[in-house]
Amino acid sequence: MNLFAKLLGRSPTDTVDWLEVDDLAALMAAASPPRVIDVRGPGEFTGPLGHIDAAENIPLDQLQTHTAALLTEQRPLVFVCHTDKRSFAAAEHLRRSGGTNITVLRGGMVAWRSRSK
């Protein structure tokens, strides 16, 4: 934990909002679902874990080139990856760039798939 976070009594994970899989499932079924950004590589996106229906694949190493467009998005953004490490990094990047209404799917695709078993 860095000194600034320690002084504020916050942990580094307090800098992003987290979304549980059941909550995302409910949001995806709503009339106006969030924009889901999967930051895994293309092979993972189409691999054994698959991806969330309607998710858009923007690998983490390409996020910088999409930042300006993502910052203009009116819908909430939900970032997802295999677990939640890369999606956390993506959400942090967007937050530092001025983004709001950004969440990370807790547990990523592993949690998403275990929900549907």
C-alpha positions, 0 to 999 in steps of 0.5 A: 500500500502506498503512503498516500493510500495509507494516509487516507485509510484506503487500499489500492483496490478502493480506486475502482468499483467492483461488480459481482457476476450476478449484478452484471448478469442483471445489468446485461438483461436490462434495457440499457446494458453497460458496455463490456470491455474484455481486455484479454488477448484475442486467443483468450477471448475466443478460447475455452472460457469464451466471452460474455455475450455482447463483450467487445475485445480490446486487449490491454496492450491496445487500450491506450489507442482506444482511451479517447473513444472510451472516455466519451462513452455514455454507458457505464463501462465494465472491464473483464479479463481472466480473473480481474488483474488486467481488467483492474489495470484497464479500469485504473488507466481509464480512471486516471485519464478522467473516466467515470462510471467504470467497474471491474467484474470481480473474478473475471471470466472464471467467476462468470463461468462458474456462475453458469455451472 
